Amino acid sequence: MGDPREAAAYLTAAAEDEDPRVFLIALGDVIAARGGVSAIARKAGLNRGNLHRMLSGGGFPRLDNLARLLAATGLRINLVPLPVSPAKKRVVAAGRRAIPRLLVSTRGKPEGP
């Protein structure tokens, strides 16, 4: 996963899983491919032990730490609206907002569905 676009696609697919641990496992894979936990923790300014614990399922990252980790791997968080089914379009038209989903993208131009 040396290519940032490949890593972004991999993490985006993992983020769509109902189990948040799937994303953490994928994030660990990307971190390993991008220099390892020690190097990425140092680059992100995070504690290596806490990063290990987080990736092993011992905790879930705060949004600011997730953003720092992704930035250290050359990625960033980008939110996009969920696709709206025809039945839900009436609800959205009535004034409710679509719920955004997580999309991980490379630095630069945001990617979307």
C-alpha positions, 0 to 999 in steps of 0.5 A: 500500500505504498500508493496513497490512493490505494491506501485511501480506497482500502480505508474507505472500504473498511470504514463502510463496515458496521464493525469499527474494528475493521477500520482499525485493522485496516488502519494498522495495515496502512501504518505498517506499510507506511513505515510502522507504528514507531515511525508513524507515531513519531511523525504524528506526535502520538505515543507509540504505546497508545497507538498500539493499544488503539490498533489492537482494539483496546480503544478507539481514536479521538477524531483529532488523533485519527486526523493526525495519524492519517496525515502522517500517512499522507491521507486525510478525512473527507466527509460525503453524504450517504447515497439517498434511496428514492424513499428517503428523498422525500424525507430529505426534501422535507428538511432532514439532512443526509447523514455523512459517511467517512471517506478517506482521501489523499491530500489535495483534491477531495474524492467522492462517490 
